[in-house]
Amino acid sequence: MQTERPFVMTIAGFDPSGGAGILADCKTFEQLKIQGLGVCTAMTVQTENTCLHLEWQPLDQVVSAIGILIKKYPVKAVKIGVVKDAEFLNEIIKTVKLHAPEAKIVWDPVLKSTSEFGFFDLNTVSRLKNILSQMDLITPNYNEYRILKDNNLFDQPGSSCAVLIKGGHRKDFLGTDILKHEGREIAIYPNETTLTYYPKHGSGCVLSSAIAAYLAGGENLETACRKGKVYIEKFLTQTPGLLGFHS
């Protein structure tokens, strides 16, 4: 077994365009010198701008695959992407905690795609309250954060789960992310010298997997989020198309 690079597992969907999900996460891991592992939660038929079909993988198969890999490899961090509902997410986290209790867990809560294709069952949002406390970070965009906040998910006193509210959908202070952690709100501003950012399919996947990679490398949460911001901004400036380049 190689020991030169930390192991990070992505538990996410398969996007055949390569712009989001497991493929995008593993591209990010490779660029950041991380050994990536992947477990598929859903098979999709999609392009960079349209999701046409989604087929959820059986939960028992997902959990089994996680257990097999995480018992074999010293996983330092786990990035979770698209999941079906609260139960699906809870069983994933229980399995990770059973076999790698020290691994950092980052969830990018994909509720809807930009094209309004629904992923997460919003009827189960209220059940996330106890699940969030078992994670280290969630990375909702501005609209997703409002949905979660409206369900009172961030009212638990003493919860250790940090929240990084991505600023790409804000009407004011566009591009400014807010990290809520340990009672503090930390603004992470965009690079003022960058003139043009191009919208990218899968940018949320790339950011959350970059943060997980930096956490696996030993960075603290704030530093990992700041470095993840640098990575995603470079990704957003590479090309005007919706499919980005990793370099």
Backbone as CSV, one residue per row, in Angstrom:
resi,resn,N_x,N_y,N_z,CA_x,CA_y,CA_z,C_x,C_y,C_z
1,MET,0.841,-1.201,0.000,0.000,0.000,0.000,0.875,1.250,0.000
2,GLN,0.519,2.224,-0.840,1.283,3.462,-0.865,0.997,4.262,0.401
3,THR,2.008,4.949,0.920,1.852,5.756,2.127,2.293,7.198,1.902
4,GLU,2.637,7.543,0.666,3.134,8.887,0.394,2.022,9.928,0.388
5,ARG,0.832,9.527,0.040,-0.286,10.462,-0.050,-1.405,10.053,0.902
6,PRO,-2.070,11.042,1.535,-3.221,10.709,2.376,-4.362,10.140,1.534
7,PHE,-5.157,9.292,2.134,-6.332,8.734,1.468,-7.571,9.564,1.816
8,VAL,-8.334,9.912,0.794,-9.612,10.591,0.980,-10.660,9.845,0.161
9,MET,-11.819,9.633,0.762,-12.896,8.932,0.077,-13.994,9.913,-0.326
10,THR,-14.432,9.830,-1.575,-15.621,10.547,-2.000,-16.782,9.573,-2.116
11,ILE,-17.895,9.940,-1.530,-19.129,9.150,-1.592,-20.136,10.038,-2.298
12,ALA,-20.309,9.811,-3.584,-21.043,10.782,-4.404,-21.602,10.102,-5.648
13,GLY,-22.248,10.882,-6.496,-22.846,10.359,-7.709,-21.857,10.276,-8.857
14,PHE,-22.223,9.473,-9.857,-21.412,9.359,-11.076,-22.024,10.238,-12.162
15,ASP,-21.257,11.210,-12.594,-21.668,12.126,-13.655,-20.838,11.810,-14.893
16,PRO,-21.451,11.272,-15.967,-20.676,10.852,-17.122,-19.987,11.993,-17.869
17,SER,-20.415,13.245,-17.623,-19.725,14.365,-18.262,-18.382,14.651,-17.598
18,GLY,-18.189,14.117,-16.400,-16.935,14.317,-15.675,-16.840,15.642,-14.955
19,GLY,-17.888,16.448,-15.026,-17.809,17.765,-14.414,-18.125,17.794,-12.940
20,ALA,-18.889,16.816,-12.465,-19.308,16.809,-11.067,-19.166,15.397,-10.500
21,GLY,-19.532,15.256,-9.216,-19.538,13.933,-8.602,-18.161,13.315,-8.446
22,ILE,-18.145,11.989,-8.447,-16.927,11.232,-8.169,-15.783,11.599,-9.110
23,LEU,-16.067,11.744,-10.397,-14.998,12.040,-11.341,-14.362,13.397,-11.051
24,ALA,-15.179,14.405,-10.786,-14.645,15.732,-10.463,-13.869,15.707,-9.154
25,ASP,-14.380,14.972,-8.169,-13.687,14.879,-6.879,-12.309,14.247,-7.041
26,CYS,-12.249,13.156,-7.787,-10.968,12.464,-7.950,-9.978,13.277,-8.781
27,LYS,-10.472,14.071,-9.734,-9.586,14.986,-10.462,-8.968,15.992,-9.490
28,THR,-9.795,16.486,-8.587,-9.323,17.446,-7.584,-8.304,16.799,-6.656
29,PHE,-8.609,15.600,-6.166,-7.677,14.895,-5.288,-6.318,14.717,-5.959
30,GLU,-6.340,14.332,-7.221,-5.088,14.071,-7.936,-4.244,15.339,-8.027
31,GLN,-4.887,16.457,-8.313,-4.158,17.715,-8.405,-3.529,18.107,-7.066
32,LEU,-4.180,17.741,-5.976,-3.705,18.113,-4.640,-2.894,17.004,-3.983
33,LYS,-2.463,16.046,-4.793,-1.590,14.957,-4.327,-2.236,14.133,-3.214
34,ILE,-3.487,13.782,-3.466,-4.269,12.953,-2.551,-4.631,11.658,-3.269
35,GLN,-4.588,10.543,-2.526,-5.026,9.266,-3.083,-6.536,9.168,-2.902
36,GLY,-7.272,9.198,-4.006,-8.722,9.217,-3.926,-9.354,7.840,-4.011
37,LEU,-10.379,7.623,-3.197,-11.219,6.432,-3.241,-12.642,6.888,-3.530
38,GLY,-13.437,6.058,-4.192,-14.780,6.491,-4.543,-15.837,5.420,-4.347
39,VAL,-16.965,5.827,-3.779,-18.142,4.967,-3.663,-19.309,5.714,-4.299
40,CYS,-20.011,5.045,-5.199,-21.064,5.683,-5.990,-22.421,5.587,-5.285
41,THR,-23.064,6.734,-5.106,-24.400,6.763,-4.504,-25.508,6.744,-5.550
42,ALA,-25.202,7.224,-6.759,-26.228,7.318,-7.798,-25.581,7.329,-9.168
43,MET,-26.228,6.679,-10.115,-25.814,6.751,-11.517,-26.705,7.772,-12.213
44,THR,-26.102,8.671,-12.961,-26.893,9.683,-13.653,-26.627,9.646,-15.156
45,VAL,-27.576,10.182,-15.892,-27.378,10.492,-17.309,-27.490,12.004,-17.397
46,GLN,-26.375,12.676,-17.689,-26.395,14.126,-17.719,-25.257,14.675,-18.564
47,THR,-25.427,15.931,-18.933,-24.368,16.692,-19.567,-23.995,17.800,-18.590
48,GLU,-23.183,18.734,-19.050,-22.776,19.795,-18.129,-23.907,20.758,-17.791
49,ASN,-25.023,20.738,-18.544,-26.101,21.680,-18.247,-27.477,21.041,-18.062
50,THR,-27.582,19.726,-18.208,-28.887,19.084,-18.057,-28.739,17.706,-17.427
51,CYS,-29.533,17.447,-16.384,-29.606,16.113,-15.794,-30.888,15.454,-16.288
52,LEU,-30.739,14.325,-16.943,-31.868,13.664,-17.587,-32.424,12.488,-16.796
53,HIS,-31.554,11.832,-16.046,-32.000,10.617,-15.350,-31.082,10.354,-14.168
54,LEU,-31.674,9.821,-13.107,-30.908,9.462,-11.915,-31.407,8.128,-11.383
55,GLU,-30.484,7.255,-11.058,-30.837,5.961,-10.476,-30.016,5.771,-9.199
56,TRP,-30.708,5.758,-8.070,-30.017,5.583,-6.789,-29.466,4.175,-6.651
57,GLN,-28.275,4.072,-6.098,-27.696,2.772,-5.804,-28.297,2.237,-4.500
58,PRO,-28.479,0.938,-4.379,-29.042,0.385,-3.144,-28.193,0.759,-1.934
59,LEU,-28.834,1.176,-0.862,-28.118,1.644,0.315,-27.194,0.574,0.885
60,ASP,-27.648,-0.684,0.892,-26.798,-1.734,1.463,-25.511,-1.921,0.656
61,GLN,-25.581,-1.720,-0.657,-24.379,-1.822,-1.480,-23.431,-0.652,-1.214
62,VAL,-23.998,0.526,-1.047,-23.183,1.702,-0.751,-22.457,1.524,0.580
63,VAL,-23.197,1.119,1.596,-22.619,0.930,2.933,-21.557,-0.169,2.913
64,SER,-21.830,-1.254,2.197,-20.870,-2.352,2.105,-19.569,-1.902,1.456
65,ALA,-19.681,-1.144,0.370,-18.489,-0.662,-0.327,-17.668,0.276,0.558
66,ILE,-18.351,1.142,1.296,-17.646,2.040,2.211,-16.864,1.237,3.240
67,GLY,-17.531,0.247,3.836,-16.874,-0.569,4.859,-15.660,-1.308,4.339
68,ILE,-15.771,-1.887,3.152,-14.653,-2.638,2.573,-13.450,-1.731,2.356
69,LEU,-13.682,-0.555,1.773,-12.572,0.347,1.467,-11.970,0.969,2.723
70,ILE,-12.816,1.381,3.634,-12.334,2.127,4.779,-11.618,1.220,5.787
71,LYS,-11.914,-0.081,5.733,-11.168,-1.032,6.568,-9.805,-1.355,5.955
72,LYS,-9.692,-1.217,4.662,-8.452,-1.534,3.955,-7.472,-0.361,3.947
73,TYR,-7.999,0.860,3.793,-7.144,2.027,3.611,-7.314,3.026,4.755
74,PRO,-6.235,3.687,5.165,-6.302,4.650,6.278,-6.899,5.982,5.830
75,VAL,-8.210,6.039,5.737,-8.901,7.213,5.220,-8.841,8.352,6.234
76,LYS,-8.335,9.491,5.786,-8.187,10.658,6.657,-9.379,11.599,6.586
77,ALA,-10.068,11.598,5.448,-11.221,12.482,5.285,-12.200,11.854,4.308
78,VAL,-13.466,12.220,4.471,-14.536,11.724,3.610,-15.324,12.916,3.106
79,LYS,-15.512,12.983,1.798,-16.384,13.998,1.199,-17.659,13.291,0.731
80,ILE,-18.803,13.775,1.162,-20.085,13.206,0.756,-20.772,14.193,-0.174
81,GLY,-21.273,13.678,-1.280,-21.984,14.510,-2.234,-23.461,14.204,-2.239
82,VAL,-23.989,13.874,-3.418,-25.423,13.688,-3.557,-25.883,12.410,-2.845
83,VAL,-26.897,12.562,-2.006,-27.513,11.437,-1.302,-29.023,11.568,-1.418
84,LYS,-29.698,10.433,-1.246,-31.138,10.367,-1.514,-31.976,11.096,-0.471
85,ASP,-31.643,10.867,0.800,-32.450,11.440,1.875,-31.666,11.356,3.183
86,ALA,-32.310,11.745,4.280,-31.638,11.782,5.574,-31.213,10.388,6.038
87,GLU,-32.037,9.391,5.801,-31.684,8.027,6.206,-30.434,7.548,5.466
88,PHE,-30.392,7.807,4.178,-29.251,7.426,3.349,-27.972,8.055,3.912
89,LEU,-28.048,9.344,4.217,-26.897,10.063,4.759,-26.508,9.524,6.129
90,ASN,-27.482,9.262,6.977,-27.207,8.785,8.328,-26.485,7.438,8.315
91,GLU,-26.913,6.526,7.447,-26.272,5.211,7.379,-24.838,5.321,6.855
92,ILE,-24.610,6.235,5.931,-23.248,6.460,5.432,-22.345,6.938,6.562
93,ILE,-22.813,7.914,7.317,-21.996,8.477,8.389,-21.767,7.452,9.498
94,LYS,-22.774,6.674,9.826,-22.609,5.628,10.842,-21.515,4.646,10.436
95,THR,-21.478,4.292,9.158,-20.473,3.350,8.667,-19.078,3.953,8.725
96,VAL,-18.964,5.214,8.318,-17.665,5.895,8.384,-17.189,5.977,9.827
97,LYS,-18.066,6.387,10.729,-17.690,6.538,12.137,-17.292,5.200,12.776
98,LEU,-17.934,4.120,12.323,-17.624,2.803,12.873,-16.200,2.378,12.548
99,HIS,-15.778,2.638,11.318,-14.480,2.132,10.867,-13.364,3.174,10.887
100,ALA,-13.706,4.452,10.835,-12.677,5.507,10.842,-13.191,6.695,11.645
101,PRO,-13.293,6.528,12.969,-13.919,7.570,13.803,-13.199,8.908,13.782
102,GLU,-11.907,8.923,13.411,-11.152,10.168,13.404,-11.196,10.880,12.056
103,ALA,-11.766,10.241,11.049,-11.791,10.845,9.711,-12.674,12.096,9.709
104,LYS,-12.201,13.130,9.036,-12.988,14.346,8.868,-14.093,14.087,7.844
105,ILE,-15.285,14.612,8.116,-16.417,14.400,7.218,-16.920,15.744,6.703
106,VAL,-16.948,15.879,5.386,-17.437,17.088,4.721,-18.622,16.685,3.848
107,TRP,-19.754,17.369,4.037,-20.931,17.091,3.201,-21.268,18.306,2.361
108,ASP,-21.332,18.109,1.051,-21.814,19.134,0.134,-23.279,18.821,-0.150
109,PRO,-24.215,19.509,0.490,-25.632,19.125,0.407,-26.272,19.521,-0.921
110,VAL,-26.221,18.614,-1.879,-26.809,18.862,-3.194,-28.309,18.618,-3.093
111,LEU,-29.080,19.690,-2.975,-30.529,19.559,-2.856,-31.196,19.593,-4.221
112,LYS,-30.759,20.537,-5.057,-31.235,20.636,-6.430,-30.072,21.031,-7.319
113,SER,-30.124,20.598,-8.565,-29.119,21.044,-9.516,-29.467,22.456,-9.978
114,THR,-28.521,23.097,-10.631,-28.767,24.434,-11.168,-29.931,24.424,-12.145
115,SER,-30.113,23.289,-12.842,-31.218,23.165,-13.794,-32.513,22.705,-13.122
116,GLU,-32.521,22.762,-11.753,-33.714,22.463,-10.960,-34.085,20.985,-10.922
117,PHE,-33.141,20.093,-11.222,-33.384,18.659,-11.070,-33.266,18.335,-9.582
118,GLY,-34.297,17.736,-9.004,-34.299,17.464,-7.576,-33.493,16.218,-7.216
119,PHE,-32.673,16.321,-6.194,-31.888,15.183,-5.717,-32.348,14.760,-4.324
120,PHE,-32.034,15.534,-3.313,-32.346,15.177,-1.930,-33.847,15.309,-1.669
121,ASP,-34.399,14.332,-0.948,-35.821,14.357,-0.590,-36.018,15.408,0.503
122,LEU,-36.569,16.557,0.125,-36.713,17.659,1.064,-37.689,17.352,2.196
123,ASN,-38.514,16.328,2.030,-39.426,15.937,3.104,-38.692,15.366,4.309
124,THR,-37.420,15.026,4.138,-36.641,14.447,5.246,-35.657,15.446,5.842
125,VAL,-35.706,16.700,5.404,-34.736,17.702,5.871,-34.749,17.840,7.389
126,SER,-35.937,17.822,7.989,-36.032,18.015,9.439,-35.294,16.933,10.221
127,ARG,-35.077,15.769,9.606,-34.390,14.666,10.297,-32.875,14.833,10.299
128,LEU,-32.386,15.879,9.651,-30.941,16.081,9.566,-30.339,16.657,10.846
129,LYS,-31.174,17.122,11.744,-30.698,17.870,12.900,-29.640,17.093,13.691
130,ASN,-29.915,15.858,14.022,-28.969,15.066,14.802,-27.804,14.558,13.946
131,ILE,-28.023,14.469,12.637,-26.981,13.965,11.748,-25.876,14.990,11.572
132,LEU,-26.248,16.275,11.521,-25.254,17.323,11.286,-24.173,17.343,12.367
133,SER,-24.553,17.038,13.584,-23.595,17.095,14.684,-22.490,16.051,14.568
134,GLN,-22.674,15.091,13.666,-21.667,14.042,13.487,-20.662,14.378,12.381
135,MET,-20.866,15.533,11.731,-19.979,15.930,10.646,-19.101,17.098,11.065
136,ASP,-18.042,17.320,10.306,-17.132,18.429,10.605,-17.495,19.694,9.846
137,LEU,-18.028,19.538,8.634,-18.322,20.702,7.806,-19.389,20.355,6.787
138,ILE,-20.312,21.296,6.551,-21.192,21.199,5.394,-20.977,22.453,4.545
139,THR,-21.186,22.319,3.228,-20.843,23.408,2.315,-22.033,23.766,1.415
140,PRO,-23.126,24.260,1.982,-24.276,24.615,1.149,-24.032,25.910,0.380
141,ASN,-24.678,26.032,-0.787,-24.672,27.342,-1.416,-25.695,28.216,-0.690
142,TYR,-25.799,29.466,-1.108,-26.639,30.423,-0.381,-28.098,29.964,-0.329
143,ASN,-28.611,29.448,-1.439,-30.008,29.008,-1.480,-30.235,27.765,-0.625
144,GLU,-29.279,26.830,-0.680,-29.396,25.617,0.135,-29.328,25.951,1.617
145,TYR,-28.471,26.891,1.973,-28.355,27.293,3.377,-29.684,27.841,3.892
146,ARG,-30.358,28.625,3.068,-31.641,29.188,3.495,-32.671,28.093,3.734
147,ILE,-32.680,27.070,2.884,-33.610,25.948,3.074,-33.311,25.229,4.385
148,LEU,-32.042,24.955,4.635,-31.656,24.255,5.859,-31.924,25.106,7.094
149,LYS,-31.641,26.393,6.988,-31.864,27.301,8.116,-33.352,27.423,8.429
150,ASP,-34.187,27.459,7.389,-35.627,27.564,7.603,-36.180,26.347,8.340
151,ASN,-35.440,25.239,8.303,-35.837,24.041,9.036,-35.148,23.935,10.398
152,ASN,-34.592,25.062,10.842,-33.995,25.175,12.186,-32.873,24.169,12.431
153,LEU,-32.095,23.890,11.393,-31.039,22.894,11.548,-29.786,23.438,12.226
154,PHE,-29.704,24.737,12.362,-28.488,25.320,12.931,-28.736,25.931,14.301
155,ASP,-29.794,25.480,14.954,-30.143,26.032,16.261,-29.645,25.184,17.421
156,GLN,-28.892,24.125,17.129,-28.444,23.248,18.204,-27.262,23.864,18.934
157,PRO,-27.407,24.163,20.213,-26.268,24.707,20.963,-25.171,23.661,21.098
158,GLY,-23.929,24.106,20.908,-22.796,23.212,21.101,-22.494,22.297,19.943
159,SER,-23.205,22.439,18.813,-22.918,21.580,17.666,-21.539,21.898,17.124
160,SER,-20.759,20.857,16.857,-19.389,21.047,16.386,-19.300,21.162,14.873
161,CYS,-20.416,20.974,14.178,-20.390,21.016,12.721,-20.301,22.460,12.235
162,ALA,-19.279,22.735,11.453,-19.116,24.059,10.869,-19.916,24.145,9.571
163,VAL,-20.217,25.363,9.157,-20.961,25.610,7.925,-20.188,26.607,7.080
164,LEU,-19.910,26.237,5.837,-19.323,27.171,4.888,-20.413,27.525,3.878
165,ILE,-20.902,28.759,3.958,-21.961,29.213,3.049,-21.283,29.794,1.814
166,LYS,-21.441,29.108,0.695,-20.780,29.547,-0.531,-21.482,30.781,-1.100
167,GLY,-20.696,31.707,-1.619,-21.233,33.001,-2.022,-21.566,33.154,-3.483
168,GLY,-21.518,32.076,-4.250,-21.732,32.193,-5.684,-23.151,32.528,-6.094
169,HIS,-24.132,32.329,-5.187,-25.530,32.616,-5.520,-26.054,33.856,-4.791
170,ARG,-25.169,34.564,-4.124,-25.598,35.757,-3.393,-25.881,36.913,-4.343
171,LYS,-26.816,37.770,-3.956,-27.083,38.984,-4.727,-26.208,40.137,-4.240
172,ASP,-25.823,40.080,-2.967,-24.878,41.067,-2.445,-23.579,40.355,-2.094
173,PHE,-22.472,41.030,-2.190,-21.163,40.461,-1.880,-20.943,39.139,-2.618
174,LEU,-21.236,39.161,-3.918,-21.116,37.957,-4.739,-19.720,37.355,-4.617
175,GLY,-19.663,36.057,-4.369,-18.389,35.362,-4.294,-17.758,35.333,-2.920
176,THR,-18.360,36.027,-1.950,-17.831,36.007,-0.586,-18.451,34.840,0.174
177,ASP,-17.612,33.935,0.651,-18.068,32.797,1.443,-18.041,33.167,2.923
178,ILE,-18.920,32.552,3.691,-18.961,32.782,5.137,-18.778,31.448,5.851
179,LEU,-17.732,31.355,6.657,-17.486,30.164,7.469,-18.012,30.417,8.876
180,LYS,-19.007,29.614,9.280,-19.538,29.687,10.639,-18.965,28.526,11.432
181,HIS,-18.182,28.873,12.439,-17.446,27.831,13.169,-17.147,28.309,14.581
182,GLU,-17.522,27.501,15.559,-17.237,27.770,16.971,-17.710,29.159,17.397
183,GLY,-18.919,29.515,16.957,-19.493,30.787,17.357,-18.976,31.994,16.595
184,ARG,-18.128,31.777,15.625,-17.565,32.879,14.847,-18.085,32.842,13.415
185,GLU,-18.111,34.006,12.777,-18.394,34.115,11.354,-17.177,34.705,10.669
186,ILE,-16.581,33.934,9.766,-15.350,34.336,9.094,-15.644,34.540,7.620
187,ALA,-15.414,35.729,7.129,-15.628,36.016,5.711,-14.396,35.593,4.911
188,ILE,-14.631,34.872,3.834,-13.551,34.469,2.928,-13.837,35.130,1.581
189,TYR,-13.064,36.156,1.284,-13.362,37.001,0.136,-12.765,36.446,-1.151
190,PRO,-13.392,36.788,-2.283,-12.800,36.398,-3.569,-11.533,37.191,-3.846
191,ASN,-10.724,36.684,-4.741,-9.481,37.354,-5.125,-9.803,38.638,-5.884
192,GLU,-9.400,39.765,-5.334,-9.760,41.055,-5.927,-9.059,41.302,-7.264
193,THR,-7.978,40.581,-7.529,-7.238,40.814,-8.774,-7.786,40.011,-9.949
194,THR,-8.705,39.083,-9.667,-9.284,38.272,-10.741,-10.461,39.021,-11.363
195,LEU,-10.418,39.194,-12.674,-11.427,39.993,-13.359,-12.634,39.169,-13.785
196,THR,-12.415,37.910,-14.172,-13.502,37.127,-14.756,-13.579,35.734,-14.154
197,TYR,-14.766,35.382,-13.648,-15.060,34.024,-13.229,-16.139,33.466,-14.156
198,TYR,-15.934,32.232,-14.603,-16.920,31.596,-15.475,-17.706,30.563,-14.674
199,PRO,-19.031,30.557,-14.778,-19.818,29.528,-14.087,-19.365,28.133,-14.527
200,LYS,-19.322,27.222,-13.568,-18.842,25.869,-13.857,-19.787,24.822,-13.285
201,HIS,-20.068,23.817,-14.094,-20.778,22.636,-13.626,-19.892,21.911,-12.620
202,GLY,-20.446,21.610,-11.444,-19.700,20.848,-10.451,-18.773,21.648,-9.574
203,SER,-18.903,22.965,-9.585,-17.976,23.774,-8.781,-18.099,23.475,-7.285
204,GLY,-19.330,23.164,-6.833,-19.501,22.808,-5.424,-18.810,21.515,-5.066
205,CYS,-18.824,20.560,-5.983,-18.110,19.295,-5.772,-16.616,19.542,-5.647
206,VAL,-16.097,20.362,-6.550,-14.667,20.637,-6.564,-14.231,21.336,-5.282
207,LEU,-14.991,22.333,-4.846,-14.621,23.057,-3.626,-14.632,22.137,-2.414
208,SER,-15.698,21.374,-2.231,-15.794,20.523,-1.044,-14.741,19.426,-1.046
209,SER,-14.416,18.885,-2.209,-13.378,17.850,-2.257,-11.996,18.456,-2.023
210,ALA,-11.785,19.694,-2.476,-10.514,20.364,-2.190,-10.358,20.599,-0.690
211,ILE,-11.427,21.040,-0.034,-11.370,21.254,1.413,-11.083,19.943,2.138
212,ALA,-11.762,18.867,1.726,-11.513,17.555,2.343,-10.060,17.137,2.145
213,ALA,-9.504,17.424,0.975,-8.111,17.080,0.705,-7.165,17.834,1.622
214,TYR,-7.427,19.116,1.803,-6.553,19.902,2.690,-6.702,19.467,4.145
215,LEU,-7.912,19.107,4.563,-8.092,18.585,5.919,-7.312,17.288,6.109
216,ALA,-7.334,16.429,5.092,-6.588,15.168,5.166,-5.094,15.416,5.247
217,GLY,-4.651,16.522,4.668,-3.231,16.874,4.710,-2.809,17.526,6.002
218,GLY,-3.758,17.730,6.930,-3.408,18.243,8.247,-3.741,19.703,8.491
219,GLU,-4.345,20.376,7.511,-4.704,21.779,7.715,-5.894,21.891,8.661
220,ASN,-5.942,23.009,9.420,-7.129,23.239,10.235,-8.278,23.690,9.348
221,LEU,-9.466,23.767,9.906,-10.662,23.986,9.096,-10.627,25.324,8.360
222,GLU,-10.271,26.391,9.037,-10.253,27.699,8.376,-9.242,27.733,7.238
223,THR,-8.057,27.209,7.481,-7.026,27.194,6.441,-7.450,26.326,5.262
224,ALA,-8.074,25.175,5.560,-8.535,24.287,4.492,-9.579,24.990,3.631
225,CYS,-10.479,25.748,4.258,-11.502,26.472,3.499,-10.872,27.584,2.663
226,ARG,-9.896,28.267,3.214,-9.236,29.343,2.461,-8.451,28.772,1.275
227,LYS,-7.760,27.676,1.490,-7.019,27.057,0.388,-7.972,26.470,-0.647
228,GLY,-9.088,25.918,-0.184,-10.094,25.430,-1.112,-10.642,26.558,-1.974
229,LYS,-10.799,27.744,-1.371,-11.260,28.925,-2.110,-10.279,29.291,-3.221
230,VAL,-9.002,29.240,-2.921,-7.978,29.536,-3.929,-8.062,28.532,-5.071
231,TYR,-8.229,27.253,-4.720,-8.302,26.210,-5.750,-9.516,26.405,-6.657
232,ILE,-10.677,26.663,-6.064,-11.888,26.767,-6.879,-11.861,28.026,-7.730
233,GLU,-11.255,29.090,-7.236,-11.185,30.307,-8.044,-10.300,30.096,-9.271
234,LYS,-9.226,29.375,-9.105,-8.391,29.048,-10.266,-9.181,28.195,-11.254
235,PHE,-9.948,27.248,-10.728,-10.788,26.382,-11.559,-11.811,27.212,-12.348
236,LEU,-12.377,28.229,-11.713,-13.422,29.034,-12.336,-12.900,30.007,-13.393
237,THR,-11.591,30.169,-13.449,-11.034,31.106,-14.432,-10.377,30.408,-15.617
238,GLN,-10.367,29.089,-15.631,-9.597,28.349,-16.630,-10.147,28.471,-18.044
239,THR,-11.475,28.389,-18.190,-12.086,28.322,-19.512,-13.515,28.834,-19.421
240,PRO,-14.043,29.455,-20.489,-15.405,29.982,-20.444,-16.500,28.917,-20.495
241,GLY,-16.186,27.673,-20.826,-17.191,26.621,-20.892,-17.638,26.164,-19.517
242,LEU,-18.747,25.418,-19.474,-19.267,24.918,-18.197,-18.453,23.769,-17.624
243,LEU,-17.653,23.103,-18.460,-16.756,22.056,-17.981,-15.388,22.668,-17.735
244,GLY,-14.920,22.558,-16.493,-13.666,23.209,-16.125,-12.452,22.327,-16.283
245,PHE,-11.290,22.981,-16.298,-10.007,22.289,-16.341,-9.385,22.276,-14.958
246,HIS,-8.763,21.170,-14.588,-7.990,21.081,-13.358,-6.518,21.167,-13.731
247,SER,-5.852,22.192,-13.230,-4.417,22.329,-13.539,-3.743,23.213,-12.510
